[in-house]
Amino acid sequence: MSNRLIVSPSPHLRENTTTKTIMFDVAIALVPASIASIFFFKTPAAMILLISIISAVLAEYVVQKIRKQPITISDGSAFVTGQLLALNLPASVPLWIPVIGSVFAIVVVKQMFGGIGQNFMNPALAARIMLTISYTDRMTQWVEPGVDAVSTATPLTFASDFTSVQSGAPSFVDLAIGNIGGSMGETSAILLIIGGIYLIYRGVISVKIPGLFILTVAVATLLYSGFDIEYMLYHLLSGSLMIGAIYMATDYASSPVTPRGKIYFAVGCGLLTSVIRLFGAYAEGVGFAILLMNTTVPLIDRYTAPKVFGEVEKQNA
């Protein structure tokens, strides 16, 4: 056996983590919220989840087939995109909404930018914002949990434009378990947090981005309300803060790679979310905040990149 030392270019670290294992972990983390959405919103939720996932997988297969590219649906990324999109939709939407959203997420946001890892924003989140702008009436028709589709308001309406929680607002218990009106998967804060803990345990995400994102919103709403703890907690448990901070702001392709960059990105998401919620006409601001910060990621990475030691300085002419 030769004793020669063979030196190859970096990186030299190897591990068994693959795109498939990461996506499998994310899908597992979203299972509790998915089950809760079906439990609270019944058959419509199950149909939306099924249609959204199938549409996303088929869209990826068809566009790769047309472009004569390797078929990558087995990596699970399209499945997770469809699952995430479904959980960002109200249970009242017609079934063509998740179809349009999934096709947009996969074809436009993902594949047109080069496929997985090349998209500059989270595909499911971009699809939700597109659908919200294009079909505002359908995307804001919230229904109460149960068999009968009874229209209701989202919990954020009880805190929007106010400095305290208004009377008649859902209890904190209902907010935590998801027994409220809103998008199918964002309603159960505790189940989303449990899924996030699983992802942190598995090493899929770090606590830095979701933790600082949520902490920034907590501080901003606390200051705005004159240190009203109830008001602050209401903003943390309501709307899409948990699903956005844990599952979409942490997207590998659209979030910073540097340690300092992650801090700036998370704080920026939290500040923009708070400004939109507290001073804007739209009660929810998480999606817009994340997408706006996604556009700054190349700049953040550029100016927070660690110094390269051993680099030869340019000589002045």
N, C-alpha and C positions, 0 to 999 in steps of 0.2 A: 504494500500500500504506500502511495506517495505521501510524504510529509509536507508537501508544498502548501503554503498558505495562498488560497485563491481569494483575491479581493475583487468584489463586484461593486458597481455603483449603488449608492443608497437609494431607497431605504433598506435597512438590513433586518428590521423587525418583521416577523411574520405571525399571523394568527389565523384562526379558522373562521372568523367572522366574514360572512358574505352578504350581498344584497338580500338574498333569499332569507337568511336567518334574521336579519334586521327587520325586514318586512313582516316576517312571521311573528316576531315579538310585538311589533306595533299592532298587528291584527288581533293578537291575544289581548293586549292591553285595552283595546277598544271593545272587546267582547262584553264586559259588564255594562257599559253604556248602551251597547246595541241591544242586549237583552232587556234592559230597563226601558228602552224606547218602545220595544214591542209590548212589554208588560203594560205600560201606561197608555200607549196610543193604538194598541191592538193591530188588526190586520193591515190597515193603511201603512203603518210603520214597517211591517215585515215586507210588504210589496215594494215600498220605496227603496229599502235596503237591497232587496234582490235585484230590482231593475237597475239601480245605480251601479252595482258591482258588475252585473252582466254587461251593461253598456260600456263601462270603462274597459273591461277586458277585451270585448269584441272590437272596440274602437282601436285599441293598441294593436291587436292582431291584424285588423284590416289595413291600417295605415302602414304597418311594417311590411305586410304582404305586397301592397301596392308599390312601395318604395324599394322592394326587393332587399330588405334588411333582415338580419337574423331575428327570429321571433323570440321575444323575451317575456312573454306573459307568465312564464313559470317562475319568474323572480318575485312575483307577488306585489310589485309596486302598483300595478294597475288595480289590483284587488283592493289595496289599502286606499288608493285614491277614491275609488267608488264608495268604499265604506265610510271614509271621512266626509265625503260630499253628502251622502245620505244623512249622516248625523247632524249636518249643518242645515238641513231643510225642515220646514214645518211639516207636520203629518197631514196637513190639508192640501198640499200641492197635488195637481194632476200628475199622472205617471210620465207624461212627456217632459216634465221639468227635469227630473233626474237624468233622462236620456240626453237632453240638450246639454245639461251641465257636465255630464261625464264625457261626452264627445268633445266639448270645448276644452275641458281640463287635459285630456289626453292628447288630442290632435294639435290644438293651438298652443297651449301653455307648455306642454312637455315635449312632444315629438318635433314640432316646428323649430324648437330651440336646440335640438340635437339628442333628445331622449333623456333618460334618467341621469341625473347628476349635472345636466346642462341647463335646466330651467332656472330662471332667476327669481321665481316666486313659487310658492306652494300651489300646485295645480288645483287641488280641491278648494282652497281658499279663494283663488282667482275665479274659479267657476261660481262660487257662492256670490261673490261681489258682482260678477257679470249678471247673474240671474236676478239679484236684488235690484240692480239698476234697470234691467230690461223688463222685469215682471214684478215691479214693486208691490202691486196689489196682491198678487198670489204669494209672494215671498214674505208678506207680513200679515197673513191671515192665520193667526195663532188659534189653536183650539185647546180646550181643557182636556186633561187625561180622561179616558173613559171610552165607552163604546159610541156614545153620541157625540158628534162633532159640534160642540158648543163653542162659539167664538169667545175669546177672552183676550186680555191684555198681557203683555210680558211683564214680569216683575220689575224690570228696569223703568217702566212707566211710572211706578210709584216713587221713584227717586230722581228721575230726570227733571231738570229745571227746578229742583228743590234742594234745600240744604238739610233736609231730614226725611226720613221714611214716612210716607203718608198713610193715613188710616185705611184699612181694608187690604193692606198688602199681605201676600202670603207669608206664612210663618217661616222661621229659619229651618225648621225640620223639613217642611215641604221643599224649601230651596235645596237643602242638602241631598235629599233622596231623589228629587226630580218630579215630585207630584205637582207640577206647575205647567202653565202654558209656555211655549217657546219652541225652538228648534228641537228635533227629536233627541239628539244626543247631548246637547249642551245643558240640558235641564238638571241632570243629576251630578252636582259638583263632587260629592263624595266618591262616586264610582269613577269619575274622571281622574280624581286625585289618586285613587287606588291603582288605576292603570298607569299613572305617571310614576308612582313609586316602583312598580314592577319594571318599567323601562329604565329607571335609574339603577335599580338592583342589577339588571341585566347589562348595564353599561351602554345601552343604546343612546341615552341622552345623559347630560349632566344636569345638576340642579341649578346651575348658574343662570341660564336664560329664563326658564319658567319662574325660578325663585325671585330674581330681580325684577322681572316683568310684573309679577303679582305684588311684590313689595312696593314698587313705585306707584302702582294704582292705589294701594292701601294708604301710603303716605299722602298722596295728592288728595284723595277723597277725605281723609282725616283732617287735613288742613283746611280744605274748602268748607267742610261742615262745622268747623269750630270744635274739632276733636269729638265728634259724635261717633262712638264706636259702632253703634247699631247701623248707622248710615254707611260707614266704611265696610262693614261685613256684608251688607246688602249688595254693595257694588262688587265685592269679591265673589259672592256666590251666585250672582245673577248673570244672565246673558252668556256670551261666548268666551268669557275671560279664561276659564279653566281649559277648555278644549283648544283655544287659540294659543295660550301660553305654553301648554304642555305638548301638544301634538302638531302644531303648525309653525309656530315661531322657531321651533327646534329643527326644522327641516334642514338636512345637511347641505343641500345644494343652494339654498337661499338664505342661509345665516352665516355670520362671520366664522372664520376658522381660528383667529387669534384670540388668546385669552382676554386681552383688553378690549378687543373688538366685540366680543360677546357681551361684555358689560355695557358698552355704549349702545349696542343694538337693543338689549333688553330694557335699559332705562328709557331709551327713545320710544320703544313700543309702549311702555307704560305711560309716559308723559303724553304721547299723542292720543292714546286711548282715553285718558282722563280729560284732556282738552275737548275731544269730540263729544264725550258723554256729558260733560258738565256745561259746555258752552255752545254745543252744536244743536242743530235741529233734529238730528238723528240720535235716538236713545242709545244705540250701540255703536262702538267705535273700534272694537278689537280688529276686525278684518281689515278696515281701511288703514289702521295704524301699522299692522304687520306688513301690508303690501307697500306702503310708503317707505318703511324702513328697509324692506327688501331691495329697493332701488338704490339705497345708500351703501349696501354691503361691499361692492368693489372698492369704493372710496375708503370705507372703514378699514378693510383689510390692507389697503395700500399704506395707510398712515399709522397702522398699529403693528405692522410686520416687525418681528424682532430683528435686531442688527445681525448681519451676516459676518461672522468673524473669518478673517483670512481673505476677505475680498480686496482686490487690488483697486486702489483709488484711481480715478481718472486723472490723467495728466492734462494740465491746462496748456492749450496751444500757445 
